[in-house]
Amino acid sequence: MTEPRKPAATGHGYHLAVMADEIAEYLMIDPAGTYVDATMGGGGHAARIVSMLGEHGALIGLDRDSEAVQRNRATFADDKRVRVEQAEFSRLGEFVPVDSAAGALFDLGVSSRQLDARERGFSFQPGTALDMRMGSQGATAADLLGSWDEWELSSVFRRNADIIEARRLARLILQAVESGAEMNSDLLRKAVEKLPGVRGDNRNQLLARVFQAIRMEVNDEMGQVESGLKAAVAALRKGGRICVLSYHSVEDRKVKETFAEFEKECVCPERQPVCNCGRNHRKLIKILRKPGLPTDAETGRNPRARSAKLRVMERV
Ligand SMILES: C[S@@+](CC[C@H](N)C(=O)[O-])C[C@H]1O[C@@H](n2cnc3c(N)ncnc32)[C@H](O)[C@@H]1O
């Protein structure tokens, strides 16, 4: 018999798990069920899930970041109910059989550890090389900035971060790239500083959105969200729950749109006058009508929780 676990560690120092109480409440419908943590990160949510599992329960954890995977393998080394895989969550179906999971959690974006570790290249700190890969494969931010033209870069800014000054900003950045400026955080900061009329806090917010837009492209974040959520819905058994934490409007929109497809009863083409599909295609219902938000107490403790939105759905 497996020893009862201590209550969840929250991954302090690496990443503080966001809305962990709410997620535990909505996700953990069956102690004997199999759960998927698609974004293990510092393992805070994973520890909470494991603390609520019975002897026959299981957790399959994924992360694309090898450092996060190593950390979680070490944390859960003695617990046979936990399996940790290094993989993008779009590959979730390779690890979790169809119709088998009682719950799946997606805590999107980057961890505090990834943001703070200078060598990972997500940070605004002066002189940070532009890497931004959550894993270790594929093109870095610097590679992509060296390959995009003005139209491509401005579409990245519009698509991923709703940046209005996208065209002018893209031109300023690519001028700096072409002049041979070093590919680091200073290049992006200086380009933002050159934009007329952007000052103080607005400048910092814009810089954050520039980083966000490029990071999302480097990691194909929107493609991953769509295919990851679809794979998770296929993996859920009836009554199984899916919880998704998103941290900005573009991410949340993608989650909402992907779920909306699974909420439709009718899948006939829009222009077809009469339904002949049987109107029985709904796979998900909302458990929360509006996205859940963190409490003031939580955002006081953890400012990075401020922008979090929690969506919870159930497989029908
Ligand atoms: C916000 S953190 C998760 C924090 C975690 N819930 C905790 O309690 O510490 C997001 C994690 O998801 C991982 N990640 C992001 N996109 C991913 C993807 N497409 N596939 C697998 N892992 C991903 C990141 O590497 C990062 O470790």
The ligand as an SDF file (V2000), in Angstrom:
LIG
                    3D

 27 29  0  0  0  0  0  0  0  0999 V2000
    3.1380   27.8640  -15.8290 C   0  0  0  0  0  0  0  0  0  0  0  0
    4.2770   26.5570  -15.8670 S   0  0  0  0  0  0  0  0  0  0  0  0
    3.4740   25.2830  -15.0130 C   0  0  0  0  0  0  0  0  0  0  0  0
    3.6740   25.3500  -13.5330 C   0  0  0  0  0  0  0  0  0  0  0  0
    3.1440   24.1550  -12.7810 C   0  0  0  0  0  0  0  0  0  0  0  0
    1.7280   24.0060  -12.8930 N   0  0  0  0  0  0  0  0  0  0  0  0
    3.5520   24.2020  -11.3320 C   0  0  0  0  0  0  0  0  0  0  0  0
    2.7130   23.9430  -10.4590 O   0  0  0  0  0  0  0  0  0  0  0  0
    4.7310   24.4690  -11.0500 O   0  0  0  0  0  0  0  0  0  0  0  0
    4.1740   25.9900  -17.4980 C   0  0  0  0  0  0  0  0  0  0  0  0
    5.0490   24.7850  -17.8190 C   0  0  0  0  0  0  0  0  0  0  0  0
    4.4980   24.2140  -18.9900 O   0  0  0  0  0  0  0  0  0  0  0  0
    5.5220   23.8330  -19.8370 C   0  0  0  0  0  0  0  0  0  0  0  0
    4.9590   23.8900  -21.1860 N   0  0  0  0  0  0  0  0  0  0  0  0
    4.5200   24.9600  -21.8540 C   0  0  0  0  0  0  0  0  0  0  0  0
    4.0620   24.6120  -23.0650 N   0  0  0  0  0  0  0  0  0  0  0  0
    4.1970   23.2670  -23.1540 C   0  0  0  0  0  0  0  0  0  0  0  0
    3.8830   22.3080  -24.1530 C   0  0  0  0  0  0  0  0  0  0  0  0
    3.3580   22.6740  -25.3190 N   0  0  0  0  0  0  0  0  0  0  0  0
    4.1240   21.0190  -23.9000 N   0  0  0  0  0  0  0  0  0  0  0  0
    4.6620   20.6250  -22.6940 C   0  0  0  0  0  0  0  0  0  0  0  0
    5.0090   21.4960  -21.7350 N   0  0  0  0  0  0  0  0  0  0  0  0
    4.7700   22.7970  -21.9360 C   0  0  0  0  0  0  0  0  0  0  0  0
    6.6230   24.8270  -19.6050 C   0  0  0  0  0  0  0  0  0  0  0  0
    7.8790   24.2770  -19.9640 O   0  0  0  0  0  0  0  0  0  0  0  0
    6.4870   25.1070  -18.1150 C   0  0  0  0  0  0  0  0  0  0  0  0
    7.3290   24.2610  -17.3730 O   0  0  0  0  0  0  0  0  0  0  0  0
  1  2  1  0
  2  3  1  0
  2 10  1  0
  3  4  1  0
  4  5  1  0
  5  6  1  0
  5  7  1  0
  7  8  2  0
  7  9  1  0
 10 11  1  0
 11 12  1  0
 11 26  1  0
 12 13  1  0
 13 14  1  0
 13 24  1  0
 14 15  1  0
 14 23  1  0
 15 16  2  0
 16 17  1  0
 17 18  1  0
 17 23  2  0
 18 19  1  0
 18 20  2  0
 20 21  1  0
 21 22  2  0
 22 23  1  0
 24 25  1  0
 24 26  1  0
 26 27  1  0
M  CHG  2   2   1   9  -1
M  END
$$$$
